[in-house]
Amino acid sequence: MINNNYYSQEVHGPYELDDIGHLELEEGGTIRNCQLAYATFGALNAAKDNAILIPTWYSGTNKIIEQVYIGNGRALDPAKYFIVIVNQIGGGLSTSPHNTPAPAGMGNFPHVRIGDDVRAQHKLVTEKFGLKSFALVVGGSMGAQQTYEWAVRYPDMVKRAAPIAGTARNTIHDFLFTETLVEAITSDPGFKQGFYSSSAEVREGLLRHAKMWAVMGWSTEFFQENRHKALGFSSMDDFIINFMYGYFSVMDPNDLLCMGWKWQLGDVSRLTGGDLRAALGRIKAKTFVMPMSSDMFFPPADCQAEWRLIPDAEFRPIQTIDGHLALFGADPNALSQLDKHLGELLAAKV
């Protein structure tokens, strides 16, 4: 185990931990005493029909989602809804490679799939809160992968779904790119097959990883328009070191690898023998598919192809030059579009 102060209540709280017991994984492993970290906002009404679930994305926690998406007068308004953000397994706050005791932690941590996350979340929300339905499940990137998994796996429970900047089945192109993110970390000699003593030992790998995110996470237009300078960085070096590397350098490499593997293998059609049309045809939720217009991880065309397979779905792309990382909230116009669409989805009768 590694004590990493980045994954603390001081940085990401307040959040709570719930032990859901042993979680048997789709790949055959078992997480013993699986802990899910979650944060709640607002109050559950008597009918228990005002709940919203938000799963987290790669590297993200409940804190960034709270800061960017939740607020009074916003679409995700805690004055109206009971909002539950659940941190994915491997994200650093829930059970993850770095906080799992030997011998099962670090480089020995088992492979986890998106479906494992969703089954764990289902156990949490049904047993902890007694929920039988969600007014909305919404998530960005890997949160979108989990949103699709929820809507396909538990169609009667999800009344509305909003996958943002993500797909139901990962593409070959995105699989290959994620592989380069993984190799950026594992190729660092300090990685030591996952048994390093601190993240600092994997500094070069995390720096390469951050640079790759800069290349693909934003867009060519982002840099053409000098958006990095508008965000307060004097040069590209300043932006790479003090923003991109600064963001990832404090994270645990094994945790990132755990999430990266899940991301690569995300595929709701595993529930229907590989038939994506049949899987997405299971969805009963009113669904808004919302890609970022300049996203190079999950391009609008990939999202649009899936949208056509979903009953009662609308295609609502978000116009932005911030690429995939518009999810971070640096583009106020993108956020206003998201709020508008989410507000209309929540107002829709189901």
RODO-2510 file (C-alpha; in nm, 4 decimals, decimal comma):
residues 350
     n   res          X          Y          Z
     1     m     0,0000     0,0000     0,0000
     2     i     0,1038     0,3606    -0,0589
     3     n    -0,0090     0,6532     0,1520
     4     n    -0,0897     0,9219    -0,1053
     5     n    -0,2244     1,2431     0,0467
     6     y    -0,3750     1,3457    -0,2864
     7     y    -0,6512     1,0903    -0,2282
     8     s    -0,7735     1,2451     0,0948
     9     q    -1,0749     1,4154     0,2460
    10     e    -0,8756     1,7398     0,2516
    11     v    -0,8394     1,7360    -0,1285
    12     h    -1,1538     1,5569    -0,2478
    13     g    -1,3944     1,5578     0,0445
    14     p    -1,6338     1,5468     0,1899
    15     y    -1,7016     1,1928     0,0756
    16     e    -1,8134     0,8774     0,2521
    17     l    -1,6992     0,5173     0,2235
    18     d    -1,9290     0,2170     0,2094
    19     d    -1,8123    -0,1440     0,2294
    20     i    -2,0233    -0,3440    -0,0170
    21     g    -1,8535    -0,6721     0,0743
    22     h    -1,6710    -0,9047    -0,1621
    23     l    -1,7038    -0,8135    -0,5303
    24     e    -1,6507    -1,1011    -0,7727
    25     l    -1,5177    -0,9587    -1,0976
    26     e    -1,6126    -1,0400    -1,4536
    27     e    -1,2512    -1,1323    -1,5302
    28     g    -1,2483    -1,3868    -1,2488
    29     g    -1,0776    -1,2004    -0,9656
    30     t    -1,2310    -1,0846    -0,6384
    31     i    -1,2057    -0,7545    -0,4530
    32     r    -1,2503    -0,8286    -0,0852
    33     n    -1,4353    -0,5720     0,1261
    34     c    -1,4761    -0,3443    -0,1740
    35     q    -1,5038     0,0167    -0,0601
    36     l    -1,7003     0,2673    -0,2681
    37     a    -1,6381     0,6375    -0,2062
    38     y    -1,9411     0,8535    -0,2718
    39     a    -2,0715     1,2048    -0,2131
    40     t    -2,4346     1,3129    -0,1948
    41     f    -2,6056     1,6473    -0,2474
    42     g    -2,9650     1,7424    -0,1755
    43     a    -3,2324     1,5259    -0,0169
    44     l    -3,4174     1,2163    -0,1302
    45     n    -3,7896     1,2827    -0,1474
    46     a    -4,0562     1,0581     0,0025
    47     a    -4,1312     0,8912    -0,3296
    48     k    -3,7594     0,8295    -0,3874
    49     d    -3,7999     0,9389    -0,7486
    50     n    -3,5708     1,2440    -0,7550
    51     a    -3,2351     1,0641    -0,7487
    52     i    -2,9574     1,1384    -0,9976
    53     l    -2,6474     0,9205    -1,0324
    54     i    -2,3155     1,0538    -1,1621
    55     p    -2,0270     0,8075    -1,2118
    56     t    -1,6746     0,9498    -1,2391
    57     w    -1,4389     0,9712    -1,5376
    58     y    -1,0741     0,8744    -1,5854
    59     s    -0,8655     1,0476    -1,3150
    60     g    -1,1679     1,2443    -1,1922
    61     t    -1,3368     1,2307    -0,8531
    62     n    -1,6569     1,3534    -0,6947
    63     k    -1,4896     1,6876    -0,6202
    64     i    -1,4394     1,8069    -0,9795
    65     i    -1,7911     1,6970    -1,0737
    66     e    -1,9321     1,8859    -0,7771
    67     q    -1,7367     2,1992    -0,8682
    68     v    -1,8172     2,1967    -1,2401
    69     y    -2,1697     2,0572    -1,2696
    70     i    -2,3705     2,0880    -0,9475
    71     g    -2,5267     2,4031    -0,8079
    72     n    -2,8415     2,5904    -0,7156
    73     g    -3,0191     2,7070    -1,0281
    74     r    -2,8191     2,4637    -1,2425
    75     a    -2,9751     2,1654    -1,4187
    76     l    -2,8212     1,9413    -1,1519
    77     d    -2,9755     2,1351    -0,8667
    78     p    -2,9436     1,9887    -0,5158
    79     a    -3,2498     2,1901    -0,4143
    80     k    -3,4554     1,9679    -0,6476
    81     y    -3,2658     1,6424    -0,6702
    82     f    -3,0825     1,3891    -0,4569
    83     i    -2,7514     1,3650    -0,6403
    84     v    -2,5165     1,0731    -0,5786
    85     i    -2,1632     1,0802    -0,7206
    86     v    -1,9902     0,7429    -0,6961
    87     n    -1,6152     0,7224    -0,7514
    88     q    -1,5209     0,4369    -0,9796
    89     i    -1,3120     0,1465    -0,8564
    90     g    -0,9461     0,2261    -0,9212
    91     g    -1,0070     0,6008    -0,9168
    92     g    -0,8085     0,6492    -0,5963
    93     l    -1,0871     0,7125    -0,3448
    94     s    -1,2792     0,3869    -0,3800
    95     t    -1,0876     0,0585    -0,3574
    96     s    -0,7858     0,1009    -0,5847
    97     p    -0,4435    -0,0559    -0,6452
    98     h    -0,2593     0,1914    -0,4229
    99     n    -0,4873     0,1538    -0,1180
   100     t    -0,5389    -0,2233    -0,1277
   101     p    -0,3345    -0,4226     0,1274
   102     a    -0,0728    -0,6713     0,0104
   103     p    -0,0664    -0,9092    -0,1572
   104     a    -0,3627    -0,8000    -0,3735
   105     g    -0,2683    -0,4341    -0,4239
   106     m    -0,0282    -0,2386    -0,6432
   107     g     0,0826    -0,4434    -0,9461
   108     n    -0,1241    -0,7421    -0,8295
   109     f    -0,4573    -0,5560    -0,8390
   110     p    -0,7090    -0,7519    -1,0536
   111     h    -0,8597    -0,6340    -1,3800
   112     v    -1,1892    -0,4487    -1,3298
   113     r    -1,4486    -0,3859    -1,6005
   114     i    -1,7094    -0,1129    -1,6395
   115     g    -1,9719    -0,3769    -1,5615
   116     d    -1,8058    -0,4471    -1,2266
   117     d    -1,8316    -0,0789    -1,1371
   118     v    -2,1985    -0,0661    -1,2286
   119     r    -2,2861    -0,3825    -1,0358
   120     a    -2,1035    -0,2399    -0,7329
   121     q    -2,2856     0,0916    -0,7660
   122     h    -2,6186    -0,0889    -0,7984
   123     k    -2,5525    -0,2715    -0,4711
   124     l    -2,4632     0,0572    -0,3009
   125     v    -2,7641     0,2607    -0,4136
   126     t    -3,0229    -0,0137    -0,3622
   127     e    -2,8996    -0,1265    -0,0218
   128     k    -2,7756     0,2061     0,1188
   129     f    -3,0514     0,4339    -0,0098
   130     g    -3,3267     0,1923    -0,1074
   131     l    -3,3410     0,3326    -0,4601
   132     k    -3,5492     0,1568    -0,7236
   133     s    -3,5051     0,4121    -1,0026
   134     f    -3,3037     0,7116    -1,1145
   135     a    -3,4557     1,0235    -1,2635
   136     l    -3,1246     1,0540    -1,4488
   137     v    -2,7911     0,8788    -1,4879
   138     v    -2,5335     1,1158    -1,6350
   139     g    -2,1594     1,0955    -1,6823
   140     g    -1,8744     1,2146    -1,9005
   141     s    -1,6068     1,0043    -2,0730
   142     m    -1,5684     0,6893    -1,8596
   143     g    -1,8754     0,8199    -1,6780
   144     a    -2,0553     0,7958    -2,0128
   145     q    -1,9369     0,4357    -2,0484
   146     q    -2,0873     0,3622    -1,7072
   147     t    -2,4059     0,5520    -1,7983
   148     y    -2,4547     0,3282    -2,1012
   149     e    -2,3818     0,0191    -1,8922
   150     w    -2,6437     0,1282    -1,6381
   151     a    -2,9072     0,1922    -1,9067
   152     v    -2,8446    -0,1432    -2,0766
   153     r    -2,7941    -0,3578    -1,7642
   154     y    -3,0763    -0,2048    -1,5559
   155     p    -3,3191    -0,0592    -1,8147
   156     d    -3,6186    -0,0448    -1,5807
   157     m    -3,4226     0,1529    -1,3227
   158     v    -3,2881     0,4317    -1,5479
   159     k    -3,5603     0,6782    -1,6530
   160     r    -3,3274     0,9203    -1,8325
   161     a    -2,9681     0,8841    -1,9488
   162     a    -2,7108     1,1414    -2,0598
   163     p    -2,3819     0,9963    -2,1840
   164     i    -2,1471     1,2913    -2,2420
   165     a    -1,8278     1,2601    -2,4501
   166     g    -1,8186     0,8815    -2,4443
   167     t    -1,9298     0,5699    -2,6280
   168     a    -2,1112     0,2497    -2,5388
   169     r    -1,8466     0,0371    -2,7092
   170     n    -1,4909     0,1609    -2,7323
   171     t    -1,3463     0,1927    -3,0816
   172     i    -1,0275     0,0336    -3,2150
   173     h    -0,8740     0,3798    -3,2573
   174     d    -0,9462     0,4801    -2,8986
   175     f    -0,8225     0,1432    -2,7721
   176     l    -0,4897     0,2011    -2,9481
   177     f    -0,4542     0,5531    -2,8147
   178     t    -0,5295     0,4441    -2,4611
   179     e    -0,2618     0,1788    -2,5067
   180     t    -0,0069     0,4578    -2,5612
   181     l    -0,1202     0,6211    -2,2357
   182     v    -0,0631     0,2908    -2,0589
   183     e     0,2776     0,2341    -2,2179
   184     a     0,3895     0,5867    -2,1301
   185     i     0,3657     0,4804    -1,7657
   186     t     0,4721     0,1164    -1,7778
   187     s     0,7829     0,1895    -1,9906
   188     d     0,9314     0,4047    -1,7135
   189     p     1,2023     0,1954    -1,5375
   190     g     1,0796     0,3428    -1,2089
   191     f     0,7442     0,1717    -1,2585
   192     k     0,9012    -0,1575    -1,1487
   193     q     0,6126    -0,3691    -1,2792
   194     g     0,3753    -0,1802    -1,0525
   195     f     0,5724    -0,2110    -0,7295
   196     y     0,7235     0,1390    -0,6944
   197     s     0,7444     0,3133    -0,3571
   198     s     0,5869     0,6440    -0,4637
   199     s     0,4470     0,8178    -0,7701
   200     a     0,7644     1,0275    -0,7838
   201     e     0,9545     0,7190    -0,8989
   202     v     0,7432     0,7168    -1,2152
   203     r     0,7942     1,0883    -1,2882
   204     e     0,9068     1,0464    -1,6510
   205     g     0,6223     0,8102    -1,7311
   206     l     0,3633     1,0414    -1,5806
   207     l     0,5116     1,3356    -1,7730
   208     r     0,4863     1,1445    -2,1045
   209     h     0,1310     1,0473    -2,0089
   210     a     0,0450     1,4132    -1,9424
   211     k     0,1905     1,5249    -2,2782
   212     m    -0,0182     1,2672    -2,4632
   213     w    -0,3270     1,3957    -2,2868
   214     a    -0,2353     1,7478    -2,3974
   215     v    -0,2113     1,6318    -2,7598
   216     m    -0,5372     1,4380    -2,7726
   217     g    -0,7398     1,5726    -2,4811
   218     w    -0,7671     1,9218    -2,6244
   219     s    -0,7970     2,0021    -2,9970
   220     t    -0,5893     2,1628    -3,2711
   221     e    -0,8238     2,4641    -3,2584
   222     f    -0,7633     2,4951    -2,8844
   223     f    -0,3951     2,5581    -2,9483
   224     q    -0,4486     2,7632    -3,2649
   225     e    -0,6622     3,0004    -3,0620
   226     n    -0,4008     3,0123    -2,7825
   227     r    -0,6596     2,8900    -2,5359
   228     h    -0,3779     2,7750    -2,3058
   229     k    -0,2773     3,1412    -2,2699
   230     a    -0,6360     3,2453    -2,2047
   231     l    -0,6347     2,9942    -1,9204
   232     g    -0,3405     3,1745    -1,7632
   233     f    -0,0327     2,9917    -1,8944
   234     s     0,2429     3,2001    -2,0536
   235     s     0,3854     2,9339    -2,2850
   236     m     0,3382     2,5767    -2,3961
   237     d     0,6049     2,4583    -2,1518
   238     d     0,4250     2,6421    -1,8726
   239     f     0,0979     2,4771    -1,9726
   240     i     0,2425     2,1259    -1,9990
   241     i     0,4372     2,1353    -1,6725
   242     n     0,2134     2,3412    -1,4475
   243     f    -0,1251     2,2264    -1,5719
   244     m    -0,1099     1,8904    -1,7504
   245     y     0,1796     1,7364    -1,5560
   246     g     0,0763     1,9164    -1,2399
   247     y    -0,2627     1,7483    -1,2671
   248     f    -0,1364     1,3930    -1,3226
   249     s     0,1914     1,3969    -1,1280
   250     v     0,0220     1,3539    -0,7898
   251     m    -0,1870     1,0558    -0,8999
   252     d    -0,1024     0,6924    -0,8519
   253     p     0,0236     0,5218    -1,1714
   254     n    -0,1386     0,1856    -1,0930
   255     d    -0,4720     0,3588    -1,0349
   256     l    -0,4468     0,5233    -1,3768
   257     l    -0,3645     0,1881    -1,5356
   258     c    -0,6629     0,0232    -1,3676
   259     m    -0,8944     0,2865    -1,5138
   260     g    -0,7203     0,2792    -1,8519
   261     w    -0,7779    -0,0954    -1,8898
   262     k    -1,1477    -0,0520    -1,8086
   263     w    -1,1738     0,2328    -2,0575
   264     q    -1,0138     0,0256    -2,3337
   265     l    -1,2443    -0,2714    -2,2785
   266     g    -1,5680    -0,0736    -2,2334
   267     d    -1,8379    -0,2529    -2,4333
   268     v    -2,2081    -0,2874    -2,3462
   269     s    -2,2499    -0,5482    -2,6204
   270     r    -2,0801    -0,8008    -2,3900
   271     l    -2,4290    -0,8322    -2,2394
   272     t    -2,5767    -0,9440    -2,5735
   273     g    -2,3110    -1,1697    -2,7184
   274     g    -2,1372    -0,8877    -2,9048
   275     d    -2,4518    -0,7482    -3,0694
   276     l    -2,4365    -0,3716    -3,0114
   277     r    -2,7740    -0,3067    -3,1739
   278     a    -2,9397    -0,5572    -2,9424
   279     a    -2,7639    -0,4100    -2,6370
   280     l    -2,8586    -0,0490    -2,7098
   281     g    -3,2070    -0,1652    -2,8057
   282     r    -3,2570    -0,2661    -2,4424
   283     i    -3,2439     0,0958    -2,3284
   284     k    -3,5776     0,2268    -2,2039
   285     a    -3,4437     0,5599    -2,0776
   286     k    -3,5093     0,8862    -2,2542
   287     t    -3,1527     0,9440    -2,3737
   288     f    -2,9569     1,2499    -2,4841
   289     v    -2,6267     1,1587    -2,6512
   290     m    -2,3926     1,4555    -2,6059
   291     p    -2,0472     1,4397    -2,7650
   292     m    -1,8011     1,7281    -2,7632
   293     s    -1,7755     1,8628    -3,1188
   294     s    -1,3927     1,8677    -3,1214
   295     d    -1,3331     1,5497    -2,9189
   296     m    -1,0558     1,3272    -3,0575
   297     f    -1,1102     1,0450    -2,8069
   298     f    -1,4825     1,0013    -2,8716
   299     p    -1,5551     1,1891    -3,1985
   300     p    -1,9145     1,2959    -3,2655
   301     a    -1,9410     1,0528    -3,5575
   302     d    -1,8695     0,7570    -3,3281
   303     c    -2,1320     0,8777    -3,0806
   304     q    -2,3810     0,9460    -3,3590
   305     a    -2,3502     0,5917    -3,4935
   306     e    -2,4537     0,4581    -3,1524
   307     w    -2,7279     0,7168    -3,1043
   308     r    -2,9063     0,5760    -3,4097
   309     l    -2,9374     0,2397    -3,2329
   310     i    -3,1028     0,3752    -2,9158
   311     p    -3,4833     0,3974    -2,8919
   312     d    -3,6202     0,7385    -2,7874
   313     a    -3,2826     0,9126    -2,8080
   314     e    -3,1756     1,2589    -2,9193
   315     f    -2,8369     1,3668    -3,0517
   316     r    -2,7248     1,6842    -2,8741
   317     p    -2,3598     1,7655    -2,9588
   318     i    -2,1821     2,0326    -2,7532
   319     q    -2,0054     2,2965    -2,9624
   320     t    -1,6588     2,3714    -2,8199
   321     i    -1,2943     2,3922    -2,9240
   322     d    -1,1776     2,2521    -2,5912
   323     g    -1,1971     1,8941    -2,7150
   324     h    -1,2563     1,6095    -2,4748
   325     l    -1,1310     1,8166    -2,1838
   326     a    -1,4219     2,0566    -2,2191
   327     l    -1,5488     1,8240    -1,9457
   328     f    -1,3196     2,0135    -1,7071
   329     g    -1,5414     2,3207    -1,7388
   330     a    -1,2934     2,5763    -1,8781
   331     d    -1,5363     2,6716    -2,1579
   332     p    -1,8397     2,8500    -2,0042
   333     n    -2,0279     2,8200    -2,3334
   334     a    -1,9943     2,4420    -2,3294
   335     l    -2,1226     2,4322    -1,9724
   336     s    -2,4236     2,6465    -2,0602
   337     q    -2,5087     2,4102    -2,3465
   338     l    -2,4808     2,1099    -2,1152
   339     d    -2,7015     2,2778    -1,8559
   340     k    -2,9619     2,3582    -2,1203
   341     h    -2,9709     2,0034    -2,2556
   342     l    -2,9754     1,8414    -1,9122
   343     g    -3,2527     2,0746    -1,8020
   344     e    -3,4628     1,9792    -2,1036
   345     l    -3,3952     1,6105    -2,0470
   346     l    -3,4969     1,6322    -1,6809
   347     a    -3,8147     1,8179    -1,7834
   348     a    -3,9068     1,5517    -2,0399
   349     k    -4,1888     1,3183    -1,9460
   350     v    -4,0934     0,9525    -1,9219
***
